[in-house]
Amino acid sequence: MRNRKYQAGIIVTVLLVIAITLAGAGLRASAKPAGDAGYWGFDTANLDKTCKPCDDFYQFAMGGWMKANPIPPEYSTWGSFSRLLDKNQQNLQQILEVAENAKAAPGSNEQKIGDFYASCMDTAAIDAAGTKPIDIEMDSIAAMKNEADLQAEAARLQKEGVGVLFGFRAIQDAKDSSQVVGAAWQGGLGLPEREYYLKQDDKSRQLRDAYAKHVAKMFELLGDSADTARGEATTVVGIETSLATASMKNTDLRDPSKTYHRLKMADLQAMTPDFDWESYFKALGHPELREINVGQPDFFKALNTELTARRSRIGRPTTAGIF
């Protein structure tokens, strides 16, 4: 028994010596340039040896890297994965440019890729076309006469990937993963999430003012006068603020029990009497749906209120009527 313990002790000691030796070799090898075939482990140049680890371990571990890699002005964050993504995008650009200039066989993938990239890069043609490419979309919005038209248009745009009014998708049921169910989710915001509309600090107010100016500029580019565009932007931001106020906080969204509300058709209609769910499901191409999960019932109640309050605006030849 003592021999076994003695042998085990020797083995552990040997393993520790090997580990320490390899660690030391790793530190020595890591000092080599990145292009060296013997480079492995981590680069000790990333350390900030002027900082004591017990004072600020993050600065000690990353200070050298942060000093050598300042955040570029066009980025909000920067890291090794950011550099990798940037490099990948540069490589993709080179591939696309080669495809654009290659004399590929008609109908080949290379020819399609090259033509697609060339059309995206033809800024002169894009500028000359102006808003004409979206005339069909604007005509569809202008043709809306009532709430039924609005809801049908919303369903059509959602099928195209445009998140108007709210989000709708298929998900695994949170309480029964063998089922796939339809799920309605809060949405309809132009800014990233609810707090952008509700915070009252100076920076948040400046951001909202800039957003309103951006929305107004979009209306101007669509042909509206500056005064009309400002009024429409005010309407859009007002609607989005109402929806943001009714939206669930991010902290609550992380709680699956708070976003699980399986509702049948009768319950859906009782919750939002001015939204015709049956017609909406038909417009989506899923008339068979009779029950869905509603992630945030309070949001949809607020949406129903907005639909009722904005009836008179439906049919305007701008996007203000569809938010």
CORURPE-V78188 format. One record per residue. N is the residue number from 1. RES is the residue in one small letter. SS is DSSP state (a for helix, b for strand, c for the rest). PHI is phi as a letter, one per 30 degrees, with the letter a starting at -180 (none if undefined). OMEGA is omega in degrees with one decimal (999 if undefined). Layout:
N/RES/SS/PHI/OMEGA  N/RES/SS/PHI/OMEGA
This chain:
1/m/c/none/179.6  2/r/a/d/179.4  3/n/a/d/179.6  4/r/a/d/178.9  5/k/a/d/-179.8  6/y/a/d/179.5  7/q/a/d/178.7  8/a/a/d/178.6  9/g/a/d/178.6  10/i/a/d/-179.1  11/i/a/d/179.6  12/v/a/d/-179.6  13/t/a/d/179.6  14/v/a/d/179.8  15/l/a/d/178.2  16/l/a/d/178.9  17/v/a/d/179.3  18/i/a/d/-178.9  19/a/a/d/179.9  20/i/a/d/178.8  21/t/a/d/179.5  22/l/a/d/179.3  23/a/a/d/178.1  24/g/a/d/177.7  25/a/a/d/179.3  26/g/a/d/179.1  27/l/a/d/179.4  28/r/a/d/-178.9  29/a/a/d/-175.9  30/s/a/d/178.9  31/a/c/d/179.6  32/k/c/d/177.6  33/p/c/e/-176.1  34/a/c/d/-178.0  35/g/c/d/-177.9  36/d/c/d/-178.2  37/a/c/d/-178.5  38/g/c/d/-176.8  39/y/c/d/174.5  40/w/c/a/-177.1  41/g/c/i/178.8  42/f/c/c/-175.6  43/d/c/d/-178.3  44/t/a/d/176.1  45/a/a/d/178.5  46/n/a/d/-178.9  47/l/c/d/170.3  48/d/c/c/-174.0  49/k/c/d/175.7  50/t/c/d/-178.9  51/c/c/c/178.5  52/k/c/d/-179.5  53/p/c/e/-177.8  54/c/c/d/177.6  55/d/c/d/-179.2  56/d/c/a/-173.7  57/f/a/d/179.8  58/y/a/d/178.7  59/q/a/d/178.7  60/f/a/d/-174.8  61/a/a/d/-171.8  62/m/a/b/-173.9  63/g/a/e/179.7  64/g/a/d/-179.7  65/w/a/d/-178.3  66/m/a/d/178.8  67/k/a/d/-178.3  68/a/a/d/-176.5  69/n/c/b/178.1  70/p/c/d/-179.5  71/i/c/d/177.6  72/p/c/d/-175.5  73/p/c/d/-178.0  74/e/c/d/-179.1  75/y/c/c/175.6  76/s/c/c/176.1  77/t/c/b/-179.1  78/w/c/a/179.9  79/g/c/a/-178.3  80/s/a/d/178.1  81/f/a/d/174.9  82/s/a/d/178.2  83/r/a/d/178.6  84/l/a/d/178.4  85/l/a/d/179.3  86/d/a/d/178.6  87/k/a/d/178.6  88/n/a/d/178.8  89/q/a/d/176.1  90/q/a/d/178.2  91/n/a/d/178.3  92/l/a/d/178.1  93/q/a/d/178.7  94/q/a/d/178.4  95/i/a/d/180.0  96/l/a/d/-179.9  97/e/a/d/175.4  98/v/a/d/179.3  99/a/a/d/-179.7  100/e/a/d/-174.6  101/n/a/c/-178.8  102/a/c/d/175.5  103/k/c/c/-176.4  104/a/c/d/179.4  105/a/c/d/179.0  106/p/c/e/179.0  107/g/c/i/-179.9  108/s/c/d/177.6  109/n/a/d/178.9  110/e/a/d/179.7  111/q/a/d/-179.8  112/k/a/d/179.6  113/i/a/d/-179.8  114/g/a/d/-179.8  115/d/a/d/179.8  116/f/a/d/179.7  117/y/a/d/-180.0  118/a/a/d/179.5  119/s/a/d/178.7  120/c/a/d/-176.8  121/m/a/c/179.9  122/d/c/d/-174.2  123/t/a/d/179.2  124/a/a/d/178.9  125/a/a/d/178.9  126/i/a/d/179.5  127/d/a/d/-179.2  128/a/a/d/-179.1  129/a/a/d/179.8  130/g/c/h/-178.9  131/t/c/c/-176.7  132/k/a/e/-179.9  133/p/a/e/179.9  134/i/a/c/178.8  135/d/a/e/-178.3  136/i/a/d/178.3  137/e/a/d/-179.6  138/m/a/d/177.2  139/d/a/d/178.4  140/s/a/d/178.7  141/i/a/d/-178.9  142/a/a/d/-177.4  143/a/c/d/-179.8  144/m/c/d/-178.7  145/k/c/c/-176.4  146/n/c/a/-177.5  147/e/a/d/178.0  148/a/a/d/177.1  149/d/a/d/179.4  150/l/a/d/-178.1  151/q/a/d/177.2  152/a/a/d/178.3  153/e/a/d/177.5  154/a/a/d/178.9  155/a/a/d/179.9  156/r/a/d/-180.0  157/l/a/d/177.6  158/q/a/d/177.0  159/k/a/d/178.6  160/e/c/d/178.1  161/g/c/j/178.8  162/v/c/c/-173.5  163/g/c/d/178.6  164/v/c/d/179.2  165/l/c/i/-178.1  166/f/c/a/177.6  167/g/b/c/176.3  168/f/b/b/-177.6  169/r/b/a/175.0  170/a/b/c/179.7  171/i/b/b/171.2  172/q/b/d/177.3  173/d/b/d/-174.6  174/a/c/d/-178.8  175/k/c/c/177.9  176/d/b/a/-173.4  177/s/b/d/177.3  178/s/b/d/-179.2  179/q/b/c/170.8  180/v/b/c/-174.9  181/v/b/b/171.8  182/g/b/d/-177.9  183/a/b/b/175.6  184/a/b/c/-172.0  185/w/b/b/179.3  186/q/c/e/-178.3  187/g/c/a/176.7  188/g/c/i/-178.0  189/l/c/c/175.9  190/g/c/d/175.4  191/l/c/d/-170.9  192/p/c/e/-179.3  193/e/c/a/-166.0  194/r/c/e/-173.3  195/e/a/d/177.9  196/y/a/d/-178.8  197/y/a/c/-167.4  198/l/a/c/179.6  199/k/c/d/-175.2  200/q/c/c/176.1  201/d/c/d/-174.9  202/d/a/e/-177.8  203/k/a/d/-179.7  204/s/a/d/178.3  205/r/a/d/177.6  206/q/a/d/179.4  207/l/a/d/179.5  208/r/a/d/177.2  209/d/a/d/179.2  210/a/a/d/178.9  211/y/a/d/179.1  212/a/a/d/177.5  213/k/a/d/177.6  214/h/a/d/179.3  215/v/a/d/178.5  216/a/a/d/179.8  217/k/a/d/177.8  218/m/a/d/177.8  219/f/a/d/176.8  220/e/a/d/179.3  221/l/a/d/176.3  222/l/c/d/174.3  223/g/c/j/-179.5  224/d/c/d/176.3  225/s/c/d/-178.4  226/a/a/d/-179.4  227/d/a/d/179.0  228/t/a/d/-178.9  229/a/a/d/178.6  230/r/a/d/178.2  231/g/a/d/178.6  232/e/a/d/178.2  233/a/a/d/177.3  234/t/a/d/177.9  235/t/a/d/-178.6  236/v/a/d/-178.5  237/v/a/d/177.7  238/g/a/d/177.7  239/i/a/d/-178.3  240/e/a/d/177.8  241/t/a/d/177.2  242/s/a/d/179.0  243/l/a/d/178.7  244/a/a/d/179.9  245/t/a/d/-179.1  246/a/a/d/-178.1  247/s/c/d/179.0  248/m/c/d/178.6  249/k/c/d/-179.5  250/n/a/e/179.5  251/t/a/d/178.4  252/d/a/d/179.0  253/l/a/d/-179.9  254/r/c/d/-179.0  255/d/c/c/-175.5  256/p/a/d/-179.7  257/s/a/d/-179.1  258/k/a/d/-179.0  259/t/a/c/-179.9  260/y/c/c/178.7  261/h/c/b/178.5  262/r/b/d/-176.7  263/l/b/b/174.0  264/k/b/d/-173.5  265/m/a/e/-179.0  266/a/a/d/179.5  267/d/a/d/177.2  268/l/a/d/-178.7  269/q/a/d/177.6  270/a/a/d/-179.6  271/m/a/d/-177.3  272/t/c/b/-174.3  273/p/c/d/-179.1  274/d/c/c/177.3  275/f/c/c/-176.4  276/d/c/d/-176.2  277/w/a/d/-178.8  278/e/a/d/178.0  279/s/a/d/179.2  280/y/a/d/179.3  281/f/a/d/177.6  282/k/a/d/179.4  283/a/a/d/177.0  284/l/a/d/-175.5  285/g/c/j/179.6  286/h/c/b/-179.5  287/p/c/d/-177.8  288/e/c/d/-177.6  289/l/c/d/177.9  290/r/c/b/-179.0  291/e/b/a/178.7  292/i/b/b/172.1  293/n/b/c/176.6  294/v/b/c/-173.8  295/g/c/d/-174.1  296/q/c/b/-177.6  297/p/a/e/-179.3  298/d/a/d/177.6  299/f/a/d/-176.8  300/f/a/d/173.4  301/k/a/d/177.8  302/a/a/d/177.3  303/l/a/d/177.8  304/n/a/d/177.4  305/t/a/d/179.0  306/e/a/d/178.3  307/l/a/d/179.3  308/t/a/d/-175.9  309/a/a/d/-173.9  310/r/c/c/-177.4  311/r/a/e/-173.8  312/s/a/d/-177.0  313/r/a/c/-178.5  314/i/c/d/-180.0  315/g/c/j/175.4  316/r/c/d/-177.6  317/p/c/d/176.8  318/t/c/b/-179.6  319/t/a/d/-178.2  320/a/a/d/-176.9  321/g/a/d/-175.0  322/i/c/c/-177.1  323/f/c/g/999
